[in-house]
Amino acid sequence: MTVDNAGETEYKCRACRRYYYTGYYYGYYYYYHYYCTEISDPVRITVRARPKPVASIDPDKPVFSGDAVTLRCDLQDESWQYSWYKDDSRRPVSSEQVYTISGVEVTHTGKYTCKGAERQGSRSSHFSDAVTLTVSERPGAVLSVSPQSWLTEGDSVTLSCEVTDSSTDWTFSWYTAVPYRDGLTQIKHNHGYIMYVELLSDSSRGSGGKYTLSPAALKHTGVYMCRGERGEPALHTEYSNPQPLWITGESPPVSLIINPSRTQHFTNDSLSLSCEDQINSTGWRVRRYTHSEGVLDCSRGSVTGSTCKISFLSTSYTGVYWCASESGENSNPVNITVHGESSYGDVILESPVHPVTEGHPLTLRCLYRYPNSSNLRADFYKDGSVLQTQTTGEMIIRTVSKSDEGFYHCKHPERGESPKSWVSVRASGPSGVEAPFSVLMLISSVVTASPYLLVTIILLVKCYRARVHTDEERIENAVIEE
């Protein structure tokens, strides 16, 4: 018997005994019963209404992918077990009273109902009224750079963060990608690898969506990301694409030494990278950024102090390498390309690792995985245009000027062409002499050998500064006279 209406009902019963006998009366057989017991004492049955749970959702508003959502099913009696159902499905999606989705996706959108059942009985509740969960794709952030990502110390550069949806009133936070350490925020890049980011100490100055470095310095070398937020509680966009900035300076505190000394290498070659500052090479780490792994310390291969040795190169090592200290100092970055066997041939370009000073010579060579001395002919290109054709596989520019800066590659008529490498040209000193920092770097290692050398060095520096000052005055006077 199924009872749906609540209330109290009284029931009584009695028993009757039947006596049968046959007879014939007008062609029919019949029987009689003539004895029943007394009516029993009354029994009262109380019928309670089938309970109906209350479903709730937090937050009770449209959410974005990646947010956390909690659905709760409540009945007055706590001796129930619960089931959650989505849309018209008869298969429960959860058996918890509190159903938590830590990172919702658009596919979680739908109407949810819950139902209770006794843990030690056969009773069950009605279905709750439906609650609706609406999940939208989280707005993204796109980070761009102007004028370019490779810069010279002293240049001005602007990072721009834009949100992909049409809403306004966004504020922005700025981050830099760093190697793993405890306490960092972990995010998953769309290439599938994990990245670790930390908030920039001056992030607030880029709240308008523009983060400008003017002038850019060596310490600004790194990989940047941004994120937008608005509203209360704050709605955050996805983290932006990583945007690297590579700053080259004339007097870096440390140099990245590469052996073999070139920016392009063949797969399966070995490579050694070390940080040397002429005085103290401790406290520096070789760091790299690749499209397949993000920002990492040079952890593969053999690491000894500030030196990283890679025994067998693969194309995954293609990226930008630099030296970094715990205090935030950086060397000049170097873009290293590892060229694998392909239909493009097995040709690489040997070009300078570090910037070439104006007035100095520049030598470029076309190298082959399988050398053949009988045919070394190569065409050398700058920024996509043929510059020279050489039968020796070598091109020399005797006196380099700033106009020689650009992307170079070489091509063999049969073996293919090399990847492109950027050749940077830095200005010489005011009188055609490089800045004294390099001179100091060369002789600083012997300062401790004799105290008298220190006096000599100070005098040399003073003479140099006096000469530069005199040259500047002559230039200013010449300009005034003109």
C-alpha positions in Angstrom: 0.0 0.0 0.0 1.4 3.4 -1.0 0.3 6.4 1.1 1.1 9.9 -0.2 -1.2 12.0 2.0 0.0 12.9 5.4 -2.2 12.5 8.4 -3.3 10.0 11.1 -5.7 7.1 10.4 -7.3 4.5 12.8 -7.6 0.9 11.7 -9.6 -2.1 13.3 -10.0 -5.7 12.2 -12.0 -8.9 13.0 -12.0 -12.5 11.8 -14.8 -14.5 10.4 -15.3 -18.2 10.0 -17.2 -19.6 7.1 -19.3 -22.7 7.1 -20.1 -24.4 3.8 -22.8 -26.7 2.9 -24.4 -27.5 -0.4 -28.0 -27.4 -1.3 -30.1 -27.0 -4.3 -32.5 -24.3 -4.5 -34.1 -23.5 -7.7 -31.2 -25.0 -9.7 -28.3 -23.3 -7.8 -25.8 -24.5 -5.2 -25.0 -22.1 -2.4 -23.3 -21.8 1.0 -23.6 -19.8 4.2 -21.1 -18.2 6.7 -22.5 -17.0 9.9 -19.8 -16.4 12.5 -17.2 -13.5 13.0 -15.1 -12.5 16.0 -15.4 -9.3 17.8 -13.9 -6.2 16.3 -10.3 -5.6 17.5 -9.0 -2.7 19.5 -8.1 0.3 17.2 -4.6 0.9 15.8 -3.6 4.4 14.8 -1.1 4.8 11.9 0.5 8.2 11.3 1.5 8.9 7.8 4.2 11.6 7.2 4.7 13.4 3.9 7.6 12.2 1.7 10.4 14.7 2.4 11.7 17.0 -0.3 15.3 18.1 -0.1 16.5 21.6 -0.8 19.3 22.0 -3.3 21.6 25.0 -3.3 24.6 26.2 -5.4 27.5 28.4 -4.4 28.2 30.8 -6.0 24.7 31.2 -7.2 25.6 33.0 -10.5 27.3 32.2 -13.8 30.9 31.1 -13.3 34.0 30.7 -15.5 36.0 27.6 -16.4 38.4 26.8 -13.6 36.3 28.2 -10.8 35.3 26.1 -7.8 31.5 25.4 -7.4 29.7 23.7 -4.4 26.3 22.1 -4.7 24.6 21.1 -1.4 21.6 18.9 -0.7 19.7 19.4 2.7 17.1 17.3 4.4 15.9 17.8 8.0 16.7 14.2 8.9 20.4 13.5 8.7 20.2 9.8 8.4 20.0 10.0 4.6 22.4 9.2 1.8 22.3 11.5 -1.2 22.5 11.3 -5.0 23.0 14.1 -7.5 21.6 14.0 -11.0 22.4 16.3 -14.0 19.7 17.2 -16.5 17.7 14.1 -17.5 20.3 11.5 -16.7 19.3 8.6 -14.4 22.8 7.9 -13.4 24.0 9.9 -10.4 27.0 12.2 -10.9 27.8 12.3 -7.1 26.7 10.4 -4.0 27.9 13.2 -1.6 25.6 15.6 0.3 28.1 18.4 -0.6 29.2 18.0 -4.2 32.2 20.1 -5.0 33.7 20.7 -8.4 37.1 22.2 -7.9 37.6 23.3 -11.5 34.5 23.5 -13.5 34.4 23.3 -17.3 31.8 24.4 -19.8 30.6 20.8 -20.0 29.4 21.1 -16.4 26.7 23.5 -17.5 23.2 22.1 -16.8 20.3 21.6 -14.3 21.1 19.6 -11.1 18.7 17.9 -8.8 19.3 15.8 -5.7 17.4 13.0 -3.9 17.8 11.3 -0.5 17.4 7.7 0.6 17.4 6.1 4.1 20.7 4.5 5.0 19.1 1.7 6.8 15.6 1.6 5.3 13.6 1.7 2.1 12.2 5.2 2.3 13.4 7.8 -0.3 12.7 11.5 -0.7 11.2 13.4 -3.5 13.6 15.1 -6.0 14.6 18.6 -5.1 13.9 21.5 -7.3 16.6 22.0 -9.9 19.4 24.4 -9.5 21.2 25.7 -12.7 24.9 25.8 -13.1 26.1 28.0 -16.0 29.8 27.9 -16.9 31.4 30.1 -19.5 34.9 30.1 -20.9 37.1 32.2 -18.8 38.3 35.4 -20.6 41.9 35.2 -21.7 44.7 37.8 -21.6 47.0 38.5 -24.6 50.4 40.0 -23.9 52.3 41.8 -26.7 55.5 43.8 -26.8 56.6 47.0 -28.6 58.8 47.6 -30.4 60.5 44.2 -30.1 61.6 41.5 -27.6 65.3 41.8 -28.3 66.6 45.1 -26.9 69.8 47.0 -26.1 70.2 48.3 -22.6 68.9 51.9 -22.4 66.1 51.3 -24.9 62.4 51.8 -24.0 60.0 48.9 -24.3 56.3 48.5 -23.5 54.3 45.4 -22.6 50.6 45.6 -23.4 48.0 43.3 -21.8 44.6 43.0 -23.4 41.5 41.0 -22.3 39.8 38.9 -25.0 36.2 39.8 -24.0 34.5 43.1 -24.6 34.0 44.1 -20.9 35.8 47.0 -19.4 37.1 48.1 -15.9 39.9 45.6 -15.9 42.9 46.1 -13.7 46.1 44.1 -14.4 48.8 42.2 -12.5 52.2 41.4 -13.9 54.3 38.3 -13.4 57.6 36.8 -14.4 58.2 33.2 -15.1 60.9 31.6 -12.9 62.3 28.1 -12.2 60.6 26.1 -9.5 60.9 26.9 -5.8 58.6 26.6 -2.8 55.7 29.1 -2.5 55.4 29.9 -6.2 52.1 30.0 -8.2 51.9 27.0 -10.5 50.1 27.3 -13.8 49.7 25.0 -16.8 50.8 26.4 -20.1 48.8 25.6 -23.2 51.8 23.6 -24.5 51.2 21.2 -21.7 54.1 22.0 -19.4 54.0 23.5 -15.9 55.2 27.1 -15.3 55.9 28.9 -12.1 55.3 32.6 -11.8 55.9 35.3 -9.2 54.2 38.7 -8.9 56.5 41.6 -9.9 57.3 43.8 -6.9 56.2 46.9 -9.0 53.2 45.1 -10.6 50.8 47.9 -9.6 52.4 50.4 -12.0 51.1 48.4 -14.9 47.5 48.4 -13.7 46.3 50.2 -16.8 47.3 47.4 -19.1 50.7 49.0 -20.1 54.0 48.0 -18.4 56.8 50.2 -19.6 60.5 49.8 -19.0 62.4 53.0 -19.8 65.2 52.6 -19.8 65.5 48.8 -20.1 68.3 47.3 -18.1 70.0 43.9 -18.0 68.1 43.0 -14.8 64.9 43.2 -16.9 65.8 40.2 -19.0 63.1 37.5 -18.4 59.8 36.0 -19.4 56.7 38.1 -18.5 53.0 37.3 -18.1 49.9 39.3 -17.1 46.4 38.7 -15.8 43.3 40.9 -15.6 40.8 41.1 -12.8 37.7 43.0 -12.1 34.6 43.0 -9.8 34.1 42.0 -6.2 34.7 39.2 -5.5 37.4 39.5 -8.2 37.0 37.7 -11.5 40.4 36.8 -12.9 41.3 36.1 -16.5 43.5 33.2 -17.6 47.2 34.0 -17.4 48.5 35.4 -20.6 50.9 33.9 -23.1 54.5 34.2 -21.9 56.3 37.1 -23.5 60.1 37.2 -23.2 62.3 40.3 -23.1 66.0 39.9 -23.9 68.2 42.8 -22.9 71.8 43.1 -24.2 74.2 45.5 -22.4 77.7 46.7 -23.1 79.1 45.9 -19.6 77.3 42.8 -18.2 78.4 41.8 -14.7 79.0 38.2 -16.0 79.5 36.6 -19.4 77.9 33.4 -20.6 80.7 31.3 -22.1 79.6 28.8 -24.7 81.8 26.0 -26.0 81.8 25.4 -29.0 81.6 29.2 -29.3 78.7 29.6 -31.7 74.9 30.0 -31.5 73.9 27.2 -33.8 74.7 23.5 -33.1 73.8 20.1 -34.6 71.8 17.5 -32.7 73.9 14.9 -30.8 76.7 17.5 -30.4 77.9 18.3 -26.9 77.7 21.8 -25.4 79.2 23.5 -22.4 77.8 26.7 -20.9 79.4 28.6 -18.0 79.1 31.9 -16.2 82.3 33.8 -15.8 82.8 37.3 -14.3 86.6 37.3 -14.1 86.4 37.8 -10.3 83.9 35.4 -8.8 82.0 32.7 -10.8 80.1 31.4 -7.8 76.4 32.2 -7.2 75.5 32.2 -10.9 73.2 29.7 -12.6 72.8 29.1 -16.3 69.1 29.6 -17.1 67.2 28.9 -20.3 63.8 29.5 -21.9 62.4 27.1 -24.5 59.0 26.9 -26.1 58.6 23.3 -25.0 59.6 23.7 -21.3 59.4 27.4 -20.3 61.9 28.8 -17.9 64.3 26.4 -16.2 67.7 26.3 -14.6 70.1 24.2 -16.7 69.3 21.0 -14.8 69.9 18.5 -17.6 73.3 17.0 -18.1 76.1 17.6 -15.7 76.0 20.8 -13.5 79.1 21.9 -11.6 78.9 25.3 -9.9 78.2 27.8 -12.7 78.9 25.4 -15.5 76.3 23.2 -17.3 77.5 20.5 -19.7 75.1 18.8 -22.2 76.4 15.6 -23.7 73.8 15.1 -26.4 71.9 18.0 -27.8 68.4 17.6 -29.2 66.1 20.2 -30.9 64.2 20.6 -27.6 67.3 22.5 -26.3 66.7 25.3 -28.8 66.0 28.5 -26.8 67.6 31.5 -25.1 70.2 31.0 -22.4 71.6 33.5 -19.9 73.3 33.7 -16.5 71.3 34.8 -13.5 72.1 35.4 -9.9 70.0 35.2 -6.8 70.1 38.9 -6.5 68.5 39.5 -9.9 71.6 40.3 -12.0 71.8 38.9 -15.6 74.3 38.3 -18.3 73.6 39.1 -22.0 71.2 36.5 -23.3 72.2 34.2 -26.1 69.8 32.6 -28.6 70.9 29.0 -29.2 69.5 26.9 -32.1 69.9 23.1 -32.3 69.5 21.9 -35.9 68.3 18.4 -36.5 68.4 16.3 -39.6 65.6 17.4 -41.9 64.6 18.0 -45.4 66.2 21.5 -45.1 69.6 19.9 -45.0 72.3 19.7 -42.4 73.8 23.2 -42.5 74.4 25.7 -39.6 75.9 29.2 -39.5 78.8 29.9 -37.2 78.3 33.5 -35.9 79.5 35.4 -32.9 77.9 34.5 -29.6 78.2 38.1 -28.2 77.7 41.5 -29.8 80.4 42.7 -32.2 81.9 46.2 -31.6 81.7 48.8 -34.3 85.0 48.9 -36.3 85.9 45.3 -35.6 85.7 42.5 -38.1 82.8 40.0 -38.4 83.4 36.5 -39.6 80.6 34.1 -40.6 81.1 30.5 -41.6 78.8 27.9 -43.1 79.3 24.5 -41.4 78.1 21.1 -42.4 77.2 18.0 -40.4 79.1 15.9 -43.0 81.9 18.2 -44.4 83.1 17.9 -48.0 86.1 20.0 -48.6 85.7 19.8 -52.4 82.5 21.9 -52.4 82.3 24.7 -49.7 80.4 27.2 -51.8 77.8 29.1 -49.8 75.5 32.0 -50.2 75.3 34.4 -47.2 72.1 36.2 -46.5 71.2 39.2 -44.3 67.6 39.8 -43.5 66.5 37.5 -46.3 68.6 39.1 -49.1 71.8 37.6 -50.6 74.8 39.5 -49.3 77.7 37.5 -50.6 78.6 34.2 -52.4 81.8 32.6 -51.2 83.5 29.4 -52.4 85.4 29.0 -49.1 82.2 28.8 -47.0 83.4 31.9 -45.1 82.3 35.5 -45.2 84.2 38.4 -43.6 83.1 41.9 -43.0 86.3 43.8 -42.3 84.8 46.8 -40.5 81.5 46.3 -38.8 79.0 49.2 -38.5 75.6 49.4 -36.9 73.9 48.9 -40.3 75.4 45.4 -40.3 73.2 44.3 -37.4 70.5 41.9 -38.5 69.5 38.2 -39.1 72.0 36.1 -41.0 71.9 32.7 -42.5 73.8 30.7 -45.2 72.7 28.3 -47.9 74.5 25.6 -49.8 73.1 24.9 -53.3 72.8 21.1 -52.6 72.8 20.7 -48.8 70.2 23.2 -47.8 70.2 26.3 -45.6 71.0 27.1 -42.0 68.6 28.6 -39.4 68.8 32.4 -38.9 70.9 34.0 -36.2 70.8 37.5 -35.0 74.1 39.4 -35.1 74.2 42.4 -32.7 76.5 45.3 -33.2 77.3 47.7 -30.3 78.7 51.1 -30.5 82.3 51.8 -29.7 83.5 54.4 -27.1 83.5 58.2 -27.8 87.0 58.1 -29.4 86.7 54.7 -31.0 87.8 52.9 -27.8 85.6 50.5 -25.9 84.4 51.4 -22.5 86.9 50.8 -19.7 84.8 48.1 -18.0 86.3 45.4 -20.3 89.8 46.6 -19.4 89.0 46.5 -15.8 87.6 43.0 -16.2 90.8 41.8 -17.8 93.1 43.1 -15.1 90.9 42.8 -12.0 92.0 39.3 -11.5 95.6 40.4 -10.8 94.7 43.3 -8.5 95.1 41.2 -5.5 98.5 40.0 -6.7 100.2 43.4 -6.0 98.7 46.5 -4.2 100.7 48.8 -6.4 98.7 47.8 -9.4 95.6 49.3 -7.7 97.1 52.7 -7.8 98.1 52.3 -11.5 94.5 51.2 -12.4 93.0 54.2 -10.6 95.3 56.5 -12.5 94.4 54.8 -15.8 90.7 55.2 -15.1 91.2 58.9 -14.3 93.1 59.5 -17.4 90.5 57.7 -19.5 87.7 59.7 -18.0 89.6 63.0 -18.5 90.2 62.0 -22.1 86.5 61.2 -22.6 85.5 64.5 -21.0 87.9 66.4 -23.2 86.5 64.7 -26.3 82.9 65.5 -25.3 83.8 69.1 -24.8 85.3 69.2 -28.3 82.2 67.7 -29.8 80.0 70.1 -27.9 82.1 73.1 -29.0 82.0 71.9 -32.6 78.3 71.6 -32.5 77.9 75.1 -31.0 80.2 76.6 -33.7 78.2 75.0 -36.5 
